[in-house]
Each structure stands twice: as C-alpha cells, then as structure tokens.
Amino acid sequence: MTLEWKLVVDCADPHAQAAFWAQALGYEVEDNSAIVGRLLAGGVVGEEAVTPDHTAFRTLRAVRHPDDPVDQDTGTGLGRRILFQAVPEPKAGKNRLHIDLHAGPERRDAEVDRLKALGATVLHVVQEPGSHHVTMADPEGNEFDVQ
C-alpha cells in the first residue's frame, strides 16, 4: 500500500514562501479559485479568509510539480506538493526536516547563485570526503541543501 503525501511548512508568510519555492523548484503556485469561490458563495468563509484575487486562502498557499495532476474541483495538486501555512510563532532552531536540491557538481555554484538572487542565503559550505554541498536558508530561514 502507498500513501499520498504533501510536505507542510509552517511559516509567517505563506504567499512569499510559495513564490520563492515555486521559482526555486520550477513548480507552480496553486490556483485554488474554484474551491475559494464555492466556499465564498456558500457563506462558509468570508472575504477576510481569502486573498483579494480569490485564488487562495490568506493563511495557506501551495506549490506543485507542473507535470502532476490537479483536482479541477479545488485546484489542489495531486502529486508532489508543498503547502505553506501561516503560524503565529517565529521559527526557532534548526529544521528537523529539510529539502535537498540535486543540481550536480557541474551546476551547484550556478544554482546557489540563482537561489541567492531569489532571496536565499548561504549558511555554510560543506566540503568533506564523500560530500560537497551548500547549506542555504530560504527567505524565512528554513535550511535546505544544494548538492
């Protein structure tokens, strides 16, 4: 048996995080206007719960792989997906889970430069026997590695 999954990331600004990670990964920011519209029309949620353009909820935004299927009734990706959800508390400490981006040795430096231009920062370079990668942080400080 296999399970469907998504990675959920707590953050301060889910829309900024989704924009960064969509560009970083070549993913698409989900358009949830179908479900948002139905919930607004049914009075289940009010305008305060959604973005002004009605494409998402204010406290949630997701990115998905562009080749994966989408539920047309909700706009939700049905494959590789990261959901960013707003939480009131700031990040505290090192991540216990992180993403590794596999650029390869020939592209690693260029990828690090591209990610820095998107708002990531370099935390440290690891070069030891059997491993060479760059540990970076996204705009909210979540660590990830570029290998």
Phi and psi in degrees as a GROMACS rama.xvg file:
@    title "Ramachandran Plot"
@    xaxis  label "Phi"
@    yaxis  label "Psi"
@TYPE xy
-112.25  158.134  THR-2
-118.598  143.412  LEU-3
-75.9967  152.994  GLU-4
-152.515  164.159  TRP-5
-146.279  151.617  LYS-6
-91.2149  129.309  LEU-7
-110.829  129.418  VAL-8
-118.92  121.077  VAL-9
-74.2008  140.756  ASP-10
-160.215  173.627  CYS-11
-86.441  -39.8816  ALA-12
-129.72  91.8058  ASP-13
-62.5283  -29.0673  PRO-14
-73.8682  -41.1007  HIS-15
-67.4836  -40.6746  ALA-16
-63.7018  -42.9189  GLN-17
-62.882  -41.2129  ALA-18
-62.8585  -44.9996  ALA-19
-60.9436  -52.2325  PHE-20
-70.0661  -30.3184  TRP-21
-61.6746  -44.9479  ALA-22
-68.8867  -41.1122  GLN-23
-62.4334  -40.8777  ALA-24
-98.7215  -9.89458  LEU-25
74.0942  27.5557  GLY-26
-91.9491  174.75  TYR-27
-111.56  140.295  GLU-28
-75.2133  130.033  VAL-29
-66.9798  144.511  GLU-30
-107.689  106.035  ASP-31
-101.304  25.9556  ASN-32
-60.6021  -29.865  SER-33
-62.7367  -50.5804  ALA-34
-72.9388  -37.0537  ILE-35
-61.1047  -45.4146  VAL-36
-60.6233  -43.5653  GLY-37
-63.9534  -43.0556  ARG-38
-67.8352  -37.3035  LEU-39
-64.7532  -48.2761  LEU-40
-61.8299  -34.7464  ALA-41
-83.6437  -2.78457  GLY-42
74.1971  13.1948  GLY-43
-71.9457  -36.6293  VAL-44
-129.606  158.081  VAL-45
-105.793  173.202  GLY-46
-55.2183  -31.1108  GLU-47
-65.5705  -18.959  GLU-48
-89.4573  -9.64298  ALA-49
-125.815  164.422  VAL-50
-72.6457  155.864  THR-51
-56.4961  -30.554  PRO-52
-86.9702  0.22198  ASP-53
61.7428  27.6816  HIS-54
-97.7982  -9.00272  THR-55
-162.278  169.977  ALA-56
-85.9028  148.755  PHE-57
-61.5304  -33.941  ARG-58
-100.999  4.65792  THR-59
-139.716  141.359  LEU-60
-155.404  138.22  ARG-61
-125.135  156.29  ALA-62
-122.665  151.949  VAL-63
-142.385  157.294  ARG-64
-66.6024  133.594  HIS-65
-65.996  -19.7909  PRO-66
-91.525  -6.3226  ASP-67
-87.0004  154.896  ASP-68
-67.6256  161.356  PRO-69
-130.796  138.189  VAL-70
-75.5942  110.163  ASP-71
-65.3638  -23.586  GLN-72
-73.6419  -22.5474  ASP-73
-126.266  -20.6552  THR-74
81.5886  7.53978  GLY-75
-83.3364  131.912  THR-76
-65.9996  145.724  GLY-77
-112.638  24.2947  LEU-78
-144.213  -131.654  GLY-79
-66.8249  119.542  ARG-80
-152.397  142.606  ARG-81
-125.138  126.832  ILE-82
-108.272  127.958  LEU-83
-104.877  127.01  PHE-84
-125.644  135.602  GLN-85
-71.5027  135.572  ALA-86
-131.803  153.05  VAL-87
-75.4695  -27.5052  PRO-88
-89.8211  147.432  GLU-89
-76.0915  163.907  PRO-90
-61.3162  137.723  LYS-91
-133.965  111.821  ALA-92
88.6091  -179.707  GLY-93
-75.8713  144.937  LYS-94
-59.1453  145.914  ASN-95
-94.1014  -11.5007  ARG-96
-139.313  136.758  LEU-97
-145.265  165.487  HIS-98
-97.6347  136.453  ILE-99
-105.168  125.984  ASP-100
-99.9312  124.454  LEU-101
-99.95  88.5167  HIS-102
-87.5714  -28.4911  ALA-103
91.7139  154.237  GLY-104
-60.0336  -31.6555  PRO-105
-76.1204  -19.7798  GLU-106
-114.644  -6.06053  ARG-107
-55.9664  -50.7098  ARG-108
-63.6668  -41.2435  ASP-109
-65.5401  -37.4323  ALA-110
-67.63  -41.0642  GLU-111
-60.0789  -44.1203  VAL-112
-62.9588  -40.865  ASP-113
-63.4291  -43.9099  ARG-114
-67.5607  -36.0505  LEU-115
-62.0782  -40.1972  LYS-116
-64.8487  -25.8889  ALA-117
-82.9218  -10.3381  LEU-118
120.84  -0.221029  GLY-119
-78.4504  161.028  ALA-120
-126.22  151.004  THR-121
-85.3766  127.369  VAL-122
-93.8292  -45.4254  LEU-123
-168.698  158.47  HIS-124
-106.124  128.96  VAL-125
-108.289  117.752  VAL-126
-134.594  103.156  GLN-127
-142.043  167.797  GLU-128
-54.8673  123.26  PRO-129
85.873  -3.96697  GLY-130
-150.099  132.207  SER-131
-141.395  111.063  HIS-132
-148.618  167.261  HIS-133
-117.175  124.052  VAL-134
-90.0965  126.214  THR-135
-123.975  171.258  MET-136
-128.185  138.771  ALA-137
-73.5871  178.931  ASP-138
-58.4553  -19.7439  PRO-139
-102.15  6.65025  GLU-140
93.4137  5.53954  GLY-141
-74.3699  126.095  ASN-142
-75.11  145.697  GLU-143
-152.633  160.12  PHE-144
-113.72  144.491  ASP-145
-113.935  117.262  VAL-146
